[in-house]
């Protein structure tokens, strides 16, 4: 527990460094990956298609 005060002093307020927003984002991105060999390429393609579709609406 002693490291918490030091961590807050070094990184700023806890609301700015919480992992929950990042974990929520990962929860949205993980289902988009369908390739085990090229997951990053697959993710980029899925996001690009999603953005293009959103742009058409």
C-alpha positions in Angstrom: 0.0 0.0 0.0 2.9 2.3 0.5 3.6 2.4 -3.3 0.1 3.9 -4.1 1.0 7.4 -2.8 4.3 7.4 -4.8 2.5 6.1 -7.9 -0.1 8.9 -7.7 2.6 11.5 -7.2 4.5 10.2 -10.2 1.7 9.5 -12.7 -1.0 12.0 -11.6 -4.6 11.4 -10.6 -5.9 7.8 -10.7 -8.8 8.7 -13.0 -6.2 9.6 -15.7 -4.3 6.4 -15.4 -6.9 3.7 -14.8 -6.7 0.5 -16.9 -10.5 0.2 -17.2 -10.9 2.4 -20.3 -8.2 0.5 -22.1 -9.6 -2.8 -21.1 -13.0 -1.7 -22.4 -11.4 -0.8 -25.7 -9.7 -4.2 -25.9 -13.0 -5.8 -25.2 -14.4 -4.1 -28.3 -11.4 -4.8 -30.5 -10.7 -8.5 -29.6 -13.9 -9.8 -31.3 -12.8 -8.1 -34.6 -9.6 -10.3 -34.8 -10.2 -13.5 -36.8 -6.7 -14.3 -37.9 -4.1 -16.0 -35.8 -1.3 -15.6 -38.3 -1.8 -11.8 -39.0 -3.9 -10.4 -36.1 -2.7 -6.8 -36.5 -3.4 -6.7 -40.2 -6.8 -8.2 -39.7 -7.6 -5.7 -37.0 -6.6 -2.8 -39.1 -8.7 -4.1 -42.0 -11.7 -4.6 -39.8 -11.4 -1.1 -38.3 -10.9 0.4 -41.7 -14.1 -1.3 -43.0 -16.0 -0.2 -39.9 -14.9 3.4 -40.4 -15.7 3.4 -44.1 -19.2 2.0 -43.4 -19.7 4.6 -40.7 -18.7 7.3 -43.2 -21.3 6.1 -45.7 -24.1 6.5 -43.3 
